[in-house]
Structure formats: C-alpha cells, structure tokens
Amino acid sequence: MSRGHGTLNVVNNKAYIVVSLPVTVFSKSAAAPSVADGILTAKELKANETVFREAIKKGLKVKTEQAESVFSTILLNLPKGGHHEPDRSAELTAMIVAPLSLTAGKIGPIDVINMLWAKDAQQLKLKATVTPKGQAERSELFELTPKAAQHRFFDAPAK
C-alpha cells in the first residue's frame, strides 16, 4: 500500500483498517528522535511501538452513533517488498481492528477523523467498504487533508 493511503473494511460489527503513514507524522510524539531523519528502522519501531500505538489512538478516530470506537488491536509493520529497503522505511503500516455499532455502514454512518499530519503528509486517501457476507455491498472513497480531516462515510442508509 502506498504512503498516504488506507482502507476501512466493515465486516459485521468491526472495522478492519489498514493505513500507510509517513513516519514524520510521529515527529511530535515521544518517538521524535527515532523519526527525525524521516526514516524508521526495525529496531526503532520495536523500541517505540507503544508510543506509535498511543499516537495512532490519539490521532485517528472512528465514530459510530456519536460513540468513539476504542481500537481493540493495532499491529505495526515496516512495509516490505521489492521497492522497500529491508528493516527501514519512511512509512509505517498500521493494521487496526475497531469494534463498531451493529448499524455501522448499513443504516448508520461511520465518521473518520485523522489528526496525523506532517509537512510531507498532507493527505490520507481512504477507501471504505461494507462487506457483510464476503461481497462488497457499499464502497466510498474520500481524501482526508488537514483542512478536511473528517469525513462521514455511508451517510445515507443502504438500499
């Protein structure tokens, strides 16, 4: 997944979120020394994993029916693949599980608020999909920015 992109997949009453964030969005956290050069190593990730999780909990919000979802799981990884250096990257991939209300995405909207921004991180393109029985039922794409940091997905009930 490329930097500044993400997905939010709703299955039953859970959101499975994957986002690729530039490490510079953590420059105001306790992990600032580790990301000051714009690169995060596997060793720095391991040493600051709790700090990154806390920053994500504070900076990325998912709400349904006016209630904020408490993330039940946040897994963090450096991206892998042919165009990434092993054990070091300018981006961090977060995989998040968030419990939702039973109506989320079906008859009730899902609000997403992102406050994780940096000079080189001015967008988060998020594709949200509702997949109740293995097939996409609804899908919506929105680009969050510092000026449009919140979006209400699935505002109208499903047909």
C-alpha positions in Angstrom: 0.0 0.0 0.0 1.4 3.3 -0.9 2.1 6.1 1.6 -0.9 8.2 2.5 -3.4 5.6 1.5 -5.7 3.3 3.5 -8.7 1.0 3.6 -11.5 0.6 6.1 -13.4 -2.6 5.6 -16.6 -3.1 7.7 -17.4 -6.8 8.3 -20.3 -7.4 10.6 -19.7 -5.0 13.5 -16.0 -4.5 13.1 -13.8 -2.2 11.1 -10.6 -3.5 9.8 -8.4 -0.6 8.9 -5.0 -0.5 7.2 -3.2 2.8 6.7 0.3 3.6 5.4 1.6 6.7 7.2 4.8 8.7 6.7 6.9 8.3 9.9 7.1 12.1 10.0 3.6 12.2 11.4 5.1 11.0 14.7 7.6 13.9 14.9 5.7 15.4 17.8 5.5 12.2 19.8 8.0 10.7 22.3 9.4 8.8 19.2 10.6 12.1 17.7 14.3 11.3 17.9 13.7 8.0 16.0 11.8 9.7 13.1 13.8 12.9 12.9 15.7 11.8 9.8 12.4 10.7 8.2 13.4 7.0 8.3 12.3 4.4 10.8 14.3 1.2 11.4 13.0 -2.1 12.6 15.0 -1.6 15.9 13.5 1.9 16.4 10.0 0.5 15.6 10.4 -2.2 18.3 11.7 0.3 20.8 8.9 2.8 20.2 5.9 0.5 19.4 3.9 1.6 22.4 4.5 5.3 21.6 3.4 4.8 17.9 0.2 2.9 19.1 -0.7 5.7 21.5 -0.1 8.4 18.8 -2.4 6.5 16.5 -5.1 6.1 19.2 -4.9 9.9 19.7 -4.6 10.9 16.1 -7.0 8.6 14.3 -10.7 8.4 15.4 -13.5 6.2 14.2 -17.0 7.0 15.5 -20.5 5.4 15.0 -23.7 6.8 16.5 -21.6 9.6 18.2 -19.6 7.0 20.2 -15.9 6.8 19.6 -14.6 3.3 18.9 -11.8 2.1 21.1 -9.3 0.2 18.9 -9.0 -3.4 20.1 -5.9 -4.2 18.0 -3.1 -2.1 16.4 -0.4 -4.0 14.6 2.6 -2.1 13.2 5.0 -3.1 10.4 7.5 -1.6 8.1 6.4 -2.1 4.5 8.1 -5.0 2.7 8.6 -5.7 -1.0 10.8 -5.1 -3.9 10.8 -1.3 -3.7 11.4 -1.1 0.1 14.7 -1.4 1.9 14.7 -4.2 4.4 14.2 -3.2 8.0 14.0 0.6 7.3 11.4 2.8 5.8 10.0 6.3 5.5 6.5 4.9 6.2 4.8 2.8 8.8 1.9 0.4 8.1 -0.8 0.2 10.8 -3.4 -2.6 10.8 -6.2 -1.7 13.2 -9.4 -3.5 14.4 -12.2 -1.3 15.7 -15.5 -2.6 17.1 -18.5 -0.7 15.6 -22.2 -0.5 16.3 -24.4 -3.1 14.7 -25.8 -0.5 12.3 -22.5 1.0 11.2 -22.2 1.3 7.4 -25.7 -0.3 6.9 -28.1 2.3 8.2 -25.8 4.4 10.3 -22.8 6.4 9.1 -19.1 5.9 10.1 -17.1 9.1 10.9 -13.4 9.0 10.4 -11.2 11.8 11.8 -7.4 12.0 11.1 -5.1 14.3 13.0 -1.9 12.7 12.0 -0.3 15.2 9.7 3.2 16.5 8.8 4.7 18.7 6.2 5.2 15.8 3.9 1.9 14.2 4.9 -1.0 16.3 3.7 -3.4 13.6 2.5 -4.8 10.3 3.5 -6.9 8.7 0.8 -9.2 6.2 2.5 -11.4 3.7 0.7 -14.2 2.4 3.0 -16.2 -0.7 2.1 -19.0 -2.6 3.8 -18.7 -6.4 3.2 -21.3 -8.2 5.2 -21.2 -11.6 3.5 -18.0 -11.7 1.6 -19.1 -9.4 -1.1 -18.7 -5.6 -1.2 -22.1 -4.1 -0.6 -21.1 -0.4 -0.4 -17.9 1.4 -1.1 -16.8 5.0 -0.8 -13.5 6.9 -1.4 -12.5 10.1 0.3 -9.2 12.0 0.6 -8.7 13.4 4.1 -6.5 16.5 4.4 -5.6 18.9 7.2 -8.4 21.2 6.0 -10.9 18.3 5.6 -9.7 16.0 8.4 -13.1 14.4 9.0 -15.4 12.5 6.7 -18.8 10.8 7.3 -18.8 7.6 5.3 -22.1 6.0 4.3 -24.2 8.9 5.4 -27.3 7.6 3.6 -28.8 4.2 4.6 -28.0 1.3 2.3 -30.7 0.5 -0.3 
